[in-house]
Amino acid sequence: MAQPKFSTHLGMVDILPDEVGKWQAIERIIHEEARKFNFEEIRTPIMEQTELIARGVGQLTDIVTKEMFAFERGDDHYVLRPECTAPVVRAFVEHHLEQRGGSQNLYYIGPMFRAERPQKGRQRQFHQFGAEIIGPDDPIADVEIISLMLSIYNRVGITNTTLKINSVGDPESRAAYKEALKNYFRPHLDEMSEISRERFEKNPMRILDSKEEEDQEFIAKAPVITEYLSEETEEHYARVKTHLDELEISYTEDPHLVRGLDYYTRTAFELISPDLGAQDALGGGGRYDLLVEEIGGQHTPAVGFAAGIERLLIACEELDISLGEEKSVDIYIVTIGENARTWALNHLPKLRANGISAAMDYMGRSVKAQMKDADRENAKYTIIVGDNELKEGKFTLRDMKASEEEALDFENIVERLKKKV
């Protein structure tokens, strides 16, 4: 009987040991930069109620209509989370985080799921990091969110970026703008893409997101939302730009920039990089003052961003940015015989208790094979332990890079390594 063969689901990939170091390096940078901005990490379940995502993201978005991994258990309907802002806001409402006082500055890192066609930098299971400021209405919060996003990319070394900003107005502004877009696009629908014809009925603002070649001529001449902003949203947008100028954060105004999720209001922004090719977006976000109320809370302003880790890794690869330290172990104990193996097993915990990473051979291989394994593990030091070394109580500590050796007892080896590693 043939053995079954298993593989990952389409659009879901394993992150193998040789790649994990890059991920850990990025995650470490995110944690450190978030702490500098006084943000706290939040972790929400991968599974959420379908209604939460539908209400939060928008019933007519592609995510809800086409891309959710949805399933049922009894009368309950669930999805694998396709994004994390709605879950974070759900947690804010459910646990009454407003009672902690002040603004809630929260960030997250984790996997998201969308049933879309896999392509470079866009998998069905992908990973995002992001941040939310829940509570303040002031444009300063918008600029702080943008500053945190930029600080992470700058820290990684990705500086060849463009920050695009726009205002998507308030509900009244958008209603007038959608009507203007419909009047503009209606005569041209027969010449436009099928996806844009679908969006025309559901949400004509989404046409502005189209990357289809046949749509670009019409998008370029479309009305811009800044002509339909209310006085209040226009003032908010002006103050965002003033604060960005004060912080010397360069930006480009893009009057056709809209965000793909329905909960955005007022500020919208996107960070792009030419190093990603046609799919040039690194991350983006904006203000979503309606979302907390939409999912059952009190009216609470909020602003946030989300960015993809896979796309960040692609940019690092294109720019030849090295992430993470090369894998290594501080000391590898090479053993000869069972007595030496028992000694090594008993002394590994003592090394590790002193902050020294330590390894030994588990397979009873020859000294030559063990030394080869030490090289493969990029060991900084080795000691060879056999009956003679155990009898004398002295072991030759070899610096693998400097090719220098010194005979020491175990206690002195520990002290020497504590100073070196």
Secondary structure as the mmCIF struct_conf table of DSSP 4:
data_model
#
loop_
_struct_conf.conf_type_id
_struct_conf.id
_struct_conf.beg_label_comp_id
_struct_conf.beg_label_asym_id
_struct_conf.beg_label_seq_id
_struct_conf.end_label_comp_id
_struct_conf.end_label_asym_id
_struct_conf.end_label_seq_id
HELX_LH_PP_P HELX_LH_PP_P1 ALA A 2 PRO A 4
HELX_LH_PP_P HELX_LH_PP_P2 THR A 8 HIS A 9
TURN_TY1_P TURN_TY1_P1 LEU A 10 GLY A 11
HELX_RH_AL_P HELX_RH_AL_P1 PRO A 17 LYS A 36
TURN_TY1_P TURN_TY1_P2 PHE A 37 ASN A 38
STRN STRN1 GLU A 40 GLU A 41
BEND BEND1 ILE A 46 ILE A 46
STRN STRN2 MET A 47 GLN A 49
HELX_RH_AL_P HELX_RH_AL_P2 THR A 50 VAL A 57
TURN_TY1_P TURN_TY1_P3 GLN A 59 LEU A 60
BEND BEND2 THR A 61 THR A 61
HELX_RH_AL_P HELX_RH_AL_P3 ASP A 62 LYS A 66
BEND BEND3 GLU A 67 GLU A 67
STRN STRN3 ALA A 70 ARG A 73
TURN_TY1_P TURN_TY1_P4 GLY A 74 ASP A 75
STRN STRN4 ASP A 76 LEU A 80
BEND BEND4 PRO A 82 PRO A 82
BEND BEND5 CYS A 84 CYS A 84
HELX_RH_AL_P HELX_RH_AL_P4 THR A 85 GLU A 94
TURN_TY1_P TURN_TY1_P5 HIS A 95 HIS A 96
HELX_RH_3T_P HELX_RH_3T_P1 LEU A 97 ARG A 100
BEND BEND6 GLY A 102 GLY A 102
STRN STRN5 GLN A 104 PHE A 113
BEND BEND7 GLU A 116 GLU A 116
STRN STRN6 GLN A 119 GLN A 119
TURN_TY1_P TURN_TY1_P6 LYS A 120 GLY A 121
STRN STRN7 ARG A 122 ARG A 122
BEND BEND8 ARG A 124 ARG A 124
STRN STRN8 GLN A 125 ILE A 134
BEND BEND9 GLY A 135 GLY A 135
BEND BEND10 ASP A 138 ASP A 138
HELX_RH_AL_P HELX_RH_AL_P5 PRO A 139 VAL A 156
TURN_TY1_P TURN_TY1_P7 GLY A 157 GLY A 157
STRN STRN9 THR A 162 SER A 167
HELX_RH_AL_P HELX_RH_AL_P6 PRO A 171 PHE A 185
HELX_RH_3T_P HELX_RH_3T_P2 ARG A 186 GLU A 191
BEND BEND11 MET A 192 MET A 192
HELX_RH_AL_P HELX_RH_AL_P7 GLU A 194 LYS A 202
HELX_RH_3T_P HELX_RH_3T_P3 PRO A 204 ASP A 209
HELX_RH_AL_P HELX_RH_AL_P8 GLU A 213 ALA A 220
TURN_TY1_P TURN_TY1_P8 LYS A 221 LYS A 221
BEND BEND12 ALA A 222 ALA A 222
HELX_RH_3T_P HELX_RH_3T_P4 ILE A 225 GLU A 227
BEND BEND13 TYR A 228 TYR A 228
HELX_RH_AL_P HELX_RH_AL_P9 GLU A 231 GLU A 246
TURN_TY1_P TURN_TY1_P9 LEU A 247 GLU A 248
STRN STRN10 THR A 252 GLU A 253
TURN_TY1_P TURN_TY1_P10 PRO A 255 HIS A 256
BEND BEND14 GLY A 260 LEU A 261
TURN_TY1_P TURN_TY1_P11 ASP A 262 TYR A 263
STRN STRN11 THR A 265 ILE A 272
HELX_RH_3T_P HELX_RH_3T_P5 PRO A 274 LEU A 276
TURN_TY1_P TURN_TY1_P12 GLY A 277 ALA A 278
BEND BEND15 GLN A 279 GLN A 279
STRN STRN12 ALA A 281 ARG A 287
TURN_TY1_P TURN_TY1_P13 ASP A 289 LEU A 290
HELX_RH_AL_P HELX_RH_AL_P10 LEU A 291 GLU A 294
TURN_TY1_P TURN_TY1_P14 ILE A 295 GLY A 296
BEND BEND16 GLY A 297 GLY A 297
STRN STRN13 ALA A 302 GLY A 308
HELX_RH_AL_P HELX_RH_AL_P11 ILE A 309 GLU A 318
TURN_TY1_P TURN_TY1_P15 LEU A 319 ASP A 320
BEND BEND17 GLY A 324 GLY A 324
HELX_LH_PP_P HELX_LH_PP_P3 GLU A 325 LYS A 327
BEND BEND18 ASP A 330 ASP A 330
STRN STRN14 ILE A 331 THR A 335
BEND BEND19 GLY A 337 GLY A 337
HELX_RH_AL_P HELX_RH_AL_P12 GLU A 338 ALA A 353
TURN_TY1_P TURN_TY1_P16 ASN A 354 GLY A 355
STRN STRN15 ALA A 358 MET A 360
BEND BEND20 TYR A 362 MET A 363
HELX_RH_AL_P HELX_RH_AL_P13 VAL A 367 ARG A 376
TURN_TY1_P TURN_TY1_P17 GLU A 377 ASN A 378
BEND BEND21 LYS A 380 LYS A 380
STRN STRN16 TYR A 381 VAL A 385
HELX_RH_AL_P HELX_RH_AL_P14 ASP A 387 GLU A 392
TURN_TY1_P TURN_TY1_P18 GLY A 393 GLY A 393
STRN STRN17 PHE A 395 ASP A 399
TURN_TY1_P TURN_TY1_P19 MET A 400 SER A 403
STRN STRN18 GLU A 404 LEU A 408
HELX_RH_AL_P HELX_RH_AL_P15 PHE A 410 LYS A 420
#
